[in-house]
Amino acid sequence: MKIVLSNSVVYRYAVGAPDAHGGAERFQWLFSQALTQAGWTVVVGVRDVISPDREEVINGVRFVGMKRGSFVLAWWKFLDDQRPDWWFWRAADPL
């Protein structure tokens, strides 16, 4: 199974950044690692840290740069590129 998330703070938790904050985002990082260990493919869309043409893998979780500009268009492109079985959303950012 493949699941995607869209949240840049999850990436900050993954790299141990001191400015990482938010319980929902910390949960998503721990959740992503647990799903990866269970055999799932986990992809996190990141808008402000990784450029759109790059990706990074941390503890088995893929972090993919999303397009800049309109979040709805970037989100749509991300989902179209990744073709997930599930999409997980938790937190109000950026809506």
N, C-alpha and C positions, 0 to 999 in steps of 0.2 A: 504494500500500500504506500501511496505517496501523499503527504500532507504538506501544505504550504502555510506560512504565516507572513504577515507584513508588519514589521516593527523594527525600527533601527536601534532601539534601546536594548533589544535582545542581543544584538551584535556587541554592544558595549559591555554587557555582562560576560559574553563569551571571551572577550579579550582582556577582561579584568580591569576595565577602565574605572578610575576612581569617581567619575561623574555618572556612572550607571545608577539609576534609581527607579523605584517602582516595583511593587509587589507582583503586579500582573506580568511585567516583563521578566522578572526573575523566575516566576513560575514557568513562563514560556521557554526560557532557556533550559531549565531543569526538565521540563516536559519533552522538549526536543531531543535532549540527550537520552532520555529513557526510551523514547520511541525508536531512536536510531539503534540503541542496544537491543531492542526487540525485533529488529530487522526491517523497520520502516525506512523509507526515504523521506528526509525532512529538508525542506528548502525554505529559507527565510529571506523575504524580499527586503532590501535595505535601500533607502532613498538618499541619505545624506552623508554616508561614510564611504561607501564603495561605489565607484563609477559604474555607469550602466553596462559597460562592456567587460566587466570583471566579475570574478567570483572567488570565494575563499572557503575552504573547508576547515572547520574547527571541531574536534571531537566527533567527527562523522556527520556534522550538520553543515549543509551547504548554505552559504550566505551569498546571495546574488544581487548585484546592483540593479536597481529599478530606474526607469526613465525619470527625468526631472519634469517639472511643470505640473499639470493637472494630476491630482492623485487618482482620480477615477480612470483617466486614460492610462496612467502608468500601471495601476492595479489590473486593468483589463488586459494590457499587453503581457504583464507578468503571468497572469492566469493562463492566457492563450499560449505562451511559450512553455510553461511548466506542465500543463495538463494534469493537475492533481486529482486524486480521488476525493480528497477532503481539503477544505480551507478552514483554518482556525483563526478566529478573531477574538481578541480580548483586550480591552482598553478603549479609550475614547480617541486616541491619537490616530490620524490627524483630523478626524471629523469632530 
